[in-house]
Amino acid sequence: MDQLRIKALIDLMAGSDLVELEFSEHNCTLKLWRDKEGAGAIARPAPAQAQAPSAPAAAPPTAEPAGIMEVRAPFYGVVHLTPAPDQPPFARPGDRVEAGQTLGLLEAMKMFHPLAADRAGTLQAILITAGQEVAAEQPLFHII
């Protein structure tokens, strides 16, 4: 099993509610699991936890300008901007989009996952090209 496939499985699990995943290919079996409570694998010492819950640290810093929402890739995969190769794109820059509207598809492990707008607005920019491989959390679309 190659490292890209393992990375794709880890990203797939991270972007879902899965607690356990087992994948077999040829003579190799990969098992991934996490706590049901979602606890991280790395524990921090108590003093670091006491310092962490300050008001500025509670809101993660963002590079988004005010009023712009980024739609990010939930996991590693290949982006498709049309439902099929001979069909028009789901949306174009300047189009009005509604909350939940599909903007593209993310293909991972031969499964297609919709990339949807989190809110209504105008699609300002498509930051990737059709067929491009993307990493988890990579910005894909800007909506204003």
N, CA and C atoms as an extended XYZ file, in Angstrom:
432
Properties=species:S:1:pos:R:3:atomname:S:1:resname:S:1:resid:I:1 pbc="F F F"
N         0.855       -1.166        0.000 N   MET     1
C         0.000        0.000        0.000 CA  MET     1
C         0.904        1.233        0.000 C   MET     1
N         0.620        2.166       -0.924 N   ASP     2
C         1.490        3.335       -1.026 CA  ASP     2
C         1.095        4.425       -0.024 C   ASP     2
N         2.020        5.345        0.194 N   GLN     3
C         1.809        6.389        1.205 CA  GLN     3
C         0.681        7.337        0.833 C   GLN     3
N         0.476        7.606       -0.454 N   LEU     4
C        -0.614        8.494       -0.857 CA  LEU     4
C        -1.971        7.889       -0.513 C   LEU     4
N        -2.100        6.583       -0.680 N   ARG     5
C        -3.362        5.919       -0.339 CA  ARG     5
C        -3.587        5.969        1.168 C   ARG     5
N        -2.530        5.736        1.953 N   ILE     6
C        -2.654        5.795        3.415 CA  ILE     6
C        -3.045        7.205        3.845 C   ILE     6
N        -2.401        8.218        3.251 N   LYS     7
C        -2.721        9.616        3.570 CA  LYS     7
C        -4.172        9.925        3.219 C   LYS     7
N        -4.646        9.429        2.070 N   ALA     8
C        -6.030        9.660        1.668 CA  ALA     8
C        -7.004        9.022        2.662 C   ALA     8
N        -6.682        7.838        3.157 N   LEU     9
C        -7.540        7.183        4.139 CA  LEU     9
C        -7.567        7.949        5.460 C   LEU     9
N        -6.414        8.443        5.882 N   ILE    10
C        -6.346        9.234        7.117 CA  ILE    10
C        -7.169       10.513        6.962 C   ILE    10
N        -7.022       11.195        5.818 N   ASP    11
C        -7.789       12.418        5.570 CA  ASP    11
C        -9.281       12.138        5.488 C   ASP    11
N        -9.645       11.020        4.858 N   LEU    12
C       -11.047       10.632        4.773 CA  LEU    12
C       -11.633       10.424        6.162 C   LEU    12
N       -10.899        9.742        7.015 N   MET    13
C       -11.375        9.488        8.373 CA  MET    13
C       -11.459       10.791        9.172 C   MET    13
N       -10.476       11.666        8.993 N   ALA    14
C       -10.463       12.938        9.729 CA  ALA    14
C       -11.650       13.815        9.350 C   ALA    14
N       -12.093       13.711        8.112 N   GLY    15
C       -13.204       14.532        7.657 CA  GLY    15
C       -14.562       13.901        7.868 C   GLY    15
N       -14.627       12.839        8.647 N   SER    16
C       -15.898       12.156        8.865 CA  SER    16
C       -16.095       11.867       10.351 C   SER    16
N       -17.213       11.223       10.657 N   ASP    17
C       -17.515       10.833       12.033 CA  ASP    17
C       -17.026        9.420       12.344 C   ASP    17
N       -16.268        8.841       11.439 N   LEU    18
C       -15.786        7.477       11.654 CA  LEU    18
C       -14.915        7.396       12.895 C   LEU    18
N       -15.079        6.320       13.647 N   VAL    19
C       -14.259        6.071       14.828 CA  VAL    19
C       -13.208        5.013       14.499 C   VAL    19
N       -13.554        4.129       13.568 N   GLU    20
C       -12.643        3.048       13.202 CA  GLU    20
C       -12.753        2.791       11.705 C   GLU    20
N       -11.607        2.505       11.075 N   LEU    21
C       -11.561        2.221        9.647 CA  LEU    21
C       -10.567        1.107        9.410 C   LEU    21
N       -10.968        0.100        8.666 N   GLU    22
C       -10.068       -0.991        8.304 CA  GLU    22
C       -10.096       -1.132        6.792 C   GLU    22
N        -8.915       -1.176        6.173 N   PHE    23
C        -8.802       -1.268        4.725 CA  PHE    23
C        -7.789       -2.345        4.386 C   PHE    23
N        -8.171       -3.264        3.506 N   SER    24
C        -7.277       -4.335        3.079 CA  SER    24
C        -7.053       -4.238        1.586 C   SER    24
N        -5.801       -4.453        1.196 N   GLU    25
C        -5.441       -4.435       -0.214 CA  GLU    25
C        -4.308       -5.432       -0.408 C   GLU    25
N        -4.532       -6.415       -1.271 N   HIS    26
C        -3.566       -7.487       -1.507 CA  HIS    26
C        -3.234       -8.179       -0.177 C   HIS    26
N        -1.988       -8.181        0.271 N   ASN    27
C        -1.590       -8.841        1.517 CA  ASN    27
C        -1.522       -7.876        2.690 C   ASN    27
N        -1.929       -6.650        2.491 N   CYS    28
C        -1.739       -5.606        3.502 CA  CYS    28
C        -3.082       -5.152        4.073 C   CYS    28
N        -3.139       -4.997        5.389 N   THR    29
C        -4.325       -4.474        6.065 CA  THR    29
C        -3.918       -3.281        6.912 C   THR    29
N        -4.677       -2.199        6.786 N   LEU    30
C        -4.434       -0.987        7.556 CA  LEU    30
C        -5.635       -0.757        8.456 C   LEU    30
N        -5.394       -0.563        9.759 N   LYS    31
C        -6.463       -0.275       10.717 CA  LYS    31
C        -6.197        1.086       11.339 C   LYS    31
N        -7.203        1.946       11.285 N   LEU    32
C        -7.131        3.273       11.899 CA  LEU    32
C        -8.276        3.393       12.887 C   LEU    32
N        -8.029        4.011       14.022 N   TRP    33
C        -9.093        4.249       14.996 CA  TRP    33
C        -8.736        5.460       15.833 C   TRP    33
N        -9.780        6.020       16.477 N   ARG    34
C        -9.590        7.151       17.384 CA  ARG    34
C       -10.574        7.019       18.528 C   ARG    34
N       -10.322        7.767       19.597 N   ASP    35
C       -11.214        7.743       20.762 CA  ASP    35
C       -12.609        8.179       20.341 C   ASP    35
N       -13.609        7.606       20.955 N   LYS    36
C       -14.984        8.009       20.673 CA  LYS    36
C       -15.243        9.431       21.135 C   LYS    36
N       -14.502        9.877       22.139 N   GLU    37
C       -14.648       11.243       22.635 CA  GLU    37
C       -13.908       12.229       21.744 C   GLU    37
N       -13.090       11.738       20.796 N   GLY    38
C       -12.357       12.605       19.887 CA  GLY    38
C       -11.111       13.197       20.499 C   GLY    38
N       -10.604       12.605       21.575 N   ALA    39
C        -9.395       13.129       22.198 CA  ALA    39
C        -8.222       12.991       21.254 C   ALA    39
N        -7.323       13.956       21.298 N   GLY    40
C        -6.157       13.931       20.435 CA  GLY    40
C        -5.152       12.880       20.865 C   GLY    40
N        -4.239       12.565       19.972 N   ALA    41
C        -3.237       11.550       20.264 CA  ALA    41
C        -2.122       12.106       21.144 C   ALA    41
N        -1.949       13.421       21.150 N   ILE    42
C        -0.873       14.024       21.930 CA  ILE    42
C        -1.476       14.723       23.132 C   ILE    42
N        -1.027       14.349       24.311 N   ALA    43
C        -1.517       14.985       25.539 CA  ALA    43
C        -0.615       16.152       25.887 C   ALA    43
N        -1.196       17.234       26.343 N   ARG    44
C        -0.426       18.389       26.765 CA  ARG    44
C        -0.291       18.379       28.274 C   ARG    44
N         0.796       18.922       28.802 N   PRO    45
C         0.919       19.033       30.245 CA  PRO    45
C        -0.110       20.024       30.794 C   PRO    45
N        -0.463       19.879       32.060 N   ALA    46
C        -1.486       20.706       32.692 CA  ALA    46
C        -1.201       22.198       32.601 C   ALA    46
N         0.038       22.710       32.795 N   PRO    47
C         0.254       24.154       32.698 CA  PRO    47
C        -0.094       24.708       31.324 C   PRO    47
N         0.179       23.985       30.267 N   ALA    48
C        -0.137       24.469       28.924 CA  ALA    48
C        -1.644       24.565       28.733 C   ALA    48
N        -2.416       23.640       29.314 N   GLN    49
C        -3.862       23.689       29.198 CA  GLN    49
C        -4.420       24.871       29.973 C   GLN    49
N        -3.820       25.205       31.083 N   ALA    50
C        -4.305       26.326       31.881 CA  ALA    50
C        -4.106       27.640       31.135 C   ALA    50
N        -3.077       27.753       30.302 N   GLN    51
C        -2.817       28.983       29.566 CA  GLN    51
C        -3.634       29.068       28.283 C   GLN    51
N        -4.060       27.945       27.726 N   ALA    52
C        -4.693       27.919       26.409 CA  ALA    52
C        -6.033       28.640       26.333 C   ALA    52
N        -6.973       28.515       27.312 N   PRO    53
C        -8.294       29.080       27.096 CA  PRO    53
C        -8.388       30.588       27.312 C   PRO    53
N        -7.592       31.379       26.634 N   SER    54
C        -7.745       32.826       26.674 CA  SER    54
C        -8.656       33.228       25.524 C   SER    54
N        -9.271       34.367       25.597 N   ALA    55
C       -10.247       34.779       24.593 CA  ALA    55
C        -9.663       34.825       23.183 C   ALA    55
N        -8.478       35.413       22.920 N   PRO    56
C        -7.965       35.429       21.560 CA  PRO    56
C        -7.651       34.024       21.034 C   PRO    56
N        -7.209       33.121       21.898 N   ALA    57
C        -6.868       31.775       21.447 CA  ALA    57
C        -8.115       30.965       21.137 C   ALA    57
N        -9.269       31.331       21.679 N   ALA    58
C       -10.498       30.576       21.444 CA  ALA    58
C       -10.951       30.698       19.991 C   ALA    58
N       -10.719       31.847       19.371 N   ALA    59
C       -11.071       32.028       17.966 CA  ALA    59
C        -9.815       31.862       17.127 C   ALA    59
N        -9.747       30.833       16.277 N   PRO    60
C        -8.539       30.618       15.495 CA  PRO    60
C        -8.308       31.761       14.524 C   PRO    60
N        -7.047       32.128       14.324 N   PRO    61
C        -6.774       33.208       13.381 CA  PRO    61
C        -7.163       32.780       11.973 C   PRO    61
N        -7.619       33.735       11.182 N   THR    62
C        -8.023       33.413        9.823 CA  THR    62
C        -7.410       34.400        8.851 C   THR    62
N        -7.101       33.935        7.675 N   ALA    63
C        -6.533       34.792        6.644 CA  ALA    63
C        -7.634       35.371        5.757 C   ALA    63
N        -8.884       35.013        6.031 N   GLU    64
C        -9.991       35.473        5.217 CA  GLU    64
C       -10.289       36.942        5.506 C   GLU    64
N       -10.440       37.757        4.475 N   PRO    65
C       -10.895       39.122        4.690 CA  PRO    65
C       -12.326       39.103        5.217 C   PRO    65
N       -12.713       40.172        5.900 N   ALA    66
C       -14.065       40.244        6.458 CA  ALA    66
C       -15.087       40.078        5.342 C   ALA    66
N       -16.099       39.257        5.583 N   GLY    67
C       -17.152       39.053        4.615 CA  GLY    67
C       -16.892       37.949        3.609 C   GLY    67
N       -15.684       37.409        3.559 N   ILE    68
C       -15.372       36.326        2.619 CA  ILE    68
C       -15.336       35.006        3.369 C   ILE    68
N       -16.043       34.023        2.835 N   MET    69
C       -16.017       32.692        3.409 CA  MET    69
C       -15.237       31.785        2.461 C   MET    69
N       -14.323       31.003        3.019 N   GLU    70
C       -13.579       30.031        2.229 CA  GLU    70
C       -14.230       28.664        2.364 C   GLU    70
N       -14.424       28.002        1.248 N   VAL    71
C       -14.817       26.596        1.253 CA  VAL    71
C       -13.512       25.833        1.091 C   VAL    71
N       -13.208       24.963        2.054 N   ARG    72
C       -11.948       24.223        2.061 CA  ARG    72
C       -12.185       22.741        1.807 C   ARG    72
N       -11.152       22.080        1.331 N   ALA    73
C       -11.222       20.637        1.105 CA  ALA    73
C       -11.263       19.928        2.453 C   ALA    73
N       -12.234       19.043        2.672 N   PRO    74
C       -12.294       18.334        3.948 CA  PRO    74
C       -11.199       17.272        4.082 C   PRO    74
N       -10.655       16.812        2.950 N   PHE    75
C        -9.598       15.800        2.947 CA  PHE    75
C        -8.920       15.805        1.586 C   PHE    75
N        -7.862       15.032        1.452 N   TYR    76
C        -7.105       14.919        0.215 CA  TYR    76
C        -7.972       14.291       -0.875 C   TYR    76
N        -7.862       14.792       -2.099 N   GLY    77
C        -8.590       14.199       -3.209 CA  GLY    77
C        -8.388       14.995       -4.482 C   GLY    77
N        -9.180       14.665       -5.480 N   VAL    78
C        -9.145       15.333       -6.780 CA  VAL    78
C       -10.453       16.092       -6.941 C   VAL    78
N       -10.362       17.363       -7.329 N   VAL    79
C       -11.532       18.220       -7.466 CA  VAL    79
C       -12.111       18.130       -8.876 C   VAL    79
N       -13.439       18.024       -8.930 N   HIS    80
C       -14.173       18.058      -10.197 CA  HIS    80
C       -15.152       19.221      -10.107 C   HIS    80
N       -15.140       20.084      -11.113 N   LEU    81
C       -15.985       21.274      -11.102 CA  LEU    81
C       -17.262       21.106      -11.913 C   LEU    81
N       -17.415       19.965      -12.586 N   THR    82
C       -18.613       19.676      -13.371 CA  THR    82
C       -19.174       18.323      -12.942 C   THR    82
N       -20.488       18.111      -13.103 N   PRO    83
C       -21.059       16.813      -12.742 CA  PRO    83
C       -20.560       15.685      -13.650 C   PRO    83
N       -20.243       16.010      -14.891 N   ALA    84
C       -19.694       15.061      -15.862 CA  ALA    84
C       -18.833       15.867      -16.839 C   ALA    84
N       -17.902       15.212      -17.536 N   PRO    85
C       -16.996       15.959      -18.421 CA  PRO    85
C       -17.695       16.806      -19.487 C   PRO    85
N       -18.861       16.392      -19.972 N   ASP    86
C       -19.547       17.116      -21.047 CA  ASP    86
C       -20.628       18.072      -20.537 C   ASP    86
N       -20.665       18.324      -19.233 N   GLN    87
C       -21.686       19.187      -18.652 CA  GLN    87
C       -21.083       20.494      -18.150 C   GLN    87
N       -21.917       21.531      -17.990 N   PRO    88
C       -21.411       22.820      -17.495 CA  PRO    88
C       -21.007       22.723      -16.026 C   PRO    88
N       -20.179       23.669      -15.561 N   PRO    89
C       -19.737       23.647      -14.164 CA  PRO    89
C       -20.909       23.853      -13.196 C   PRO    89
N       -20.702       23.376      -11.964 N   PHE    90
C       -21.714       23.565      -10.915 CA  PHE    90
C       -21.973       25.049      -10.687 C   PHE    90
N       -20.915       25.852      -10.688 N   ALA    91
C       -21.034       27.300      -10.474 CA  ALA    91
C       -19.830       27.991      -11.102 C   ALA    91
N       -20.032       29.259      -11.456 N   ARG    92
C       -18.963       30.070      -12.041 CA  ARG    92
C       -18.760       31.309      -11.159 C   ARG    92
N       -17.562       31.895      -11.173 N   PRO    93
C       -17.371       33.141      -10.427 CA  PRO    93
C       -18.411       34.181      -10.856 C   PRO    93
N       -18.984       34.848       -9.865 N   GLY    94
C       -20.028       35.834      -10.106 CA  GLY    94
C       -21.429       35.273       -9.926 C   GLY    94
N       -21.570       33.930       -9.906 N   ASP    95
C       -22.883       33.304       -9.711 CA  ASP    95
C       -23.351       33.478       -8.274 C   ASP    95
N       -24.644       33.643       -8.109 N   ARG    96
C       -25.275       33.636       -6.784 CA  ARG    96
C       -25.424       32.178       -6.356 C   ARG    96
N       -24.955       31.839       -5.151 N   VAL    97
C       -25.071       30.469       -4.640 CA  VAL    97
C       -25.870       30.484       -3.338 C   VAL    97
N       -26.554       29.401       -3.088 N   GLU    98
C       -27.350       29.243       -1.873 CA  GLU    98
C       -26.628       28.328       -0.896 C   GLU    98
N       -26.960       28.436        0.373 N   ALA    99
C       -26.375       27.560        1.389 CA  ALA    99
C       -26.713       26.118        1.032 C   ALA    99
N       -25.703       25.264        1.042 N   GLY   100
C       -25.885       23.850        0.721 CA  GLY   100
C       -25.746       23.526       -0.760 C   GLY   100
N       -25.628       24.541       -1.604 N   GLN   101
C       -25.488       24.303       -3.045 CA  GLN   101
C       -24.136       23.667       -3.347 C   GLN   101
N       -24.130       22.679       -4.218 N   THR   102
C       -22.893       22.009       -4.612 CA  THR   102
C       -22.090       22.922       -5.519 C   THR   102
N       -20.816       23.116       -5.162 N   LEU   103
C       -19.896       23.922       -5.957 CA  LEU   103
C       -18.942       23.049       -6.761 C   LEU   103
N       -18.762       21.819       -6.317 N   GLY   104
C       -17.853       20.884       -6.973 CA  GLY   104
C       -17.930       19.539       -6.277 C   GLY   104
N       -17.122       18.608       -6.739 N   LEU   105
C       -17.045       17.280       -6.143 CA  LEU   105
C       -15.602       16.987       -5.791 C   LEU   105
N       -15.397       16.288       -4.696 N   LEU   106
C       -14.056       15.871       -4.291 CA  LEU   106
C       -14.021       14.349       -4.383 C   LEU   106
N       -13.160       13.854       -5.268 N   GLU   107
C       -13.033       12.414       -5.460 CA  GLU   107
C       -11.906       11.887       -4.586 C   GLU   107
N       -12.233       10.889       -3.770 N   ALA   108
C       -11.233       10.221       -2.929 CA  ALA   108
C       -11.630        8.755       -2.836 C   ALA   108
N       -10.693        7.894       -3.080 N   MET   109
C       -10.933        6.448       -3.010 CA  MET   109
C       -12.100        6.033       -3.909 C   MET   109
N       -12.179        6.642       -5.097 N   LYS   110
C       -13.210        6.354       -6.105 CA  LYS   110
C       -14.621        6.674       -5.617 C   LYS   110
N       -14.707        7.549       -4.612 N   MET   111
C       -16.002        8.029       -4.128 CA  MET   111
C       -16.039        9.539       -4.338 C   MET   111
N       -17.212       10.055       -4.685 N   PHE   112
C       -17.373       11.475       -4.930 CA  PHE   112
C       -18.131       12.113       -3.771 C   PHE   112
N       -17.556       13.183       -3.220 N   HIS   113
C       -18.133       13.883       -2.079 CA  HIS   113
C       -18.447       15.317       -2.508 C   HIS   113
N       -19.677       15.796       -2.267 N   PRO   114
C       -20.014       17.157       -2.671 CA  PRO   114
C       -19.268       18.201       -1.843 C   PRO   114
N       -18.878       19.256       -2.525 N   LEU   115
C       -18.290       20.433       -1.870 CA  LEU   115
C       -19.381       21.499       -1.925 C   LEU   115
N       -19.947       21.817       -0.780 N   ALA   116
C       -21.120       22.688       -0.742 CA  ALA   116
C       -20.805       24.028       -0.096 C   ALA   116
N       -21.567       25.036       -0.496 N   ALA   117
C       -21.475       26.364        0.108 CA  ALA   117
C       -22.067       26.300        1.510 C   ALA   117
N       -21.381       26.898        2.470 N   ASP   118
C       -21.873       26.920        3.846 CA  ASP   118
C       -22.913       28.018        4.058 C   ASP   118
N       -22.931       28.996        3.167 N   ARG   119
C       -23.894       30.093        3.293 CA  ARG   119
C       -24.227       30.633        1.907 C   ARG   119
N       -25.285       31.391        1.831 N   ALA   120
C       -25.670       32.024        0.573 CA  ALA   120
C       -24.742       33.206        0.311 C   ALA   120
N       -24.525       33.500       -0.949 N   GLY   121
C       -23.686       34.625       -1.319 CA  GLY   121
C       -23.327       34.552       -2.789 C   GLY   121
N       -22.293       35.293       -3.159 N   THR   122
C       -21.809       35.309       -4.529 CA  THR   122
C       -20.468       34.595       -4.580 C   THR   122
N       -20.340       33.665       -5.515 N   LEU   123
C       -19.070       32.958       -5.694 CA  LEU   123
C       -18.075       33.949       -6.263 C   LEU   123
N       -17.115       34.353       -5.439 N   GLN   124
C       -16.145       35.359       -5.853 CA  GLN   124
C       -15.010       34.744       -6.661 C   GLN   124
N       -14.501       33.565       -6.211 N   ALA   125
C       -13.343       32.977       -6.891 CA  ALA   125
C       -13.321       31.469       -6.726 C   ALA   125
N       -12.836       30.803       -7.769 N   ILE   126
C       -12.522       29.379       -7.713 CA  ILE   126
C       -11.002       29.309       -7.685 C   ILE   126
N       -10.455       28.778       -6.607 N   LEU   127
C        -9.019       28.848       -6.358 CA  LEU   127
C        -8.243       27.643       -6.891 C   LEU   127
N        -8.935       26.712       -7.531 N   ILE   128
C        -8.304       25.499       -8.039 CA  ILE   128
C        -8.787       25.275       -9.465 C   ILE   128
N        -8.182       24.299      -10.147 N   THR   129
C        -8.611       23.947      -11.497 CA  THR   129
C        -9.218       22.551      -11.485 C   THR   129
N       -10.053       22.273      -12.451 N   ALA   130
C       -10.680       20.963      -12.560 CA  ALA   130
C        -9.606       19.891      -12.709 C   ALA   130
N        -9.760       18.794      -11.953 N   GLY   131
C        -8.805       17.686      -12.021 CA  GLY   131
C        -7.596       17.855      -11.125 C   GLY   131
N        -7.525       18.957      -10.406 N   GLN   132
C        -6.372       19.231       -9.536 CA  GLN   132
C        -6.447       18.413       -8.257 C   GLN   132
N        -5.308       17.872       -7.825 N   GLU   133
C        -5.230       17.217       -6.524 CA  GLU   133
C        -5.107       18.295       -5.461 C   GLU   133
N        -5.855       18.132       -4.380 N   VAL   134
C        -5.831       19.106       -3.295 CA  VAL   134
C        -5.558       18.409       -1.972 C   VAL   134
N        -5.013       19.153       -1.042 N   ALA   135
C        -4.719       18.645        0.303 CA  ALA   135
C        -5.874       18.984        1.239 C   ALA   135
N        -5.924       18.288        2.350 N   ALA   136
C        -6.926       18.586        3.366 CA  ALA   136
C        -6.768       20.024        3.827 C   ALA   136
N        -7.863       20.718        3.987 N   GLU   137
C        -7.933       22.111        4.450 CA  GLU   137
C        -7.432       23.128        3.425 C   GLU   137
N        -7.165       22.710        2.192 N   GLN   138
C        -6.753       23.658        1.156 CA  GLN   138
C        -7.962       24.493        0.737 C   GLN   138
N        -7.823       25.829        0.653 N   PRO   139
C        -8.937       26.668        0.196 CA  PRO   139
C        -9.287       26.345       -1.262 C   PRO   139
N       -10.595       26.242       -1.549 N   LEU   140
C       -11.056       25.896       -2.894 CA  LEU   140
C       -11.887       26.999       -3.538 C   LEU   140
N       -12.774       27.628       -2.731 N   PHE   141
C       -13.698       28.642       -3.249 CA  PHE   141
C       -13.792       29.797       -2.259 C   PHE   141
N       -14.035       31.005       -2.782 N   HIS   142
C       -14.339       32.167       -1.952 CA  HIS   142
C       -15.767       32.596       -2.246 C   HIS   142
N       -16.535       32.786       -1.190 N   ILE   143
C       -17.919       33.273       -1.314 CA  ILE   143
C       -18.036       34.570       -0.527 C   ILE   143
N       -18.628       35.595       -1.144 N   ILE   144
C       -18.851       36.864       -0.433 CA  ILE   144
C       -20.329       37.120       -0.290 C   ILE   144
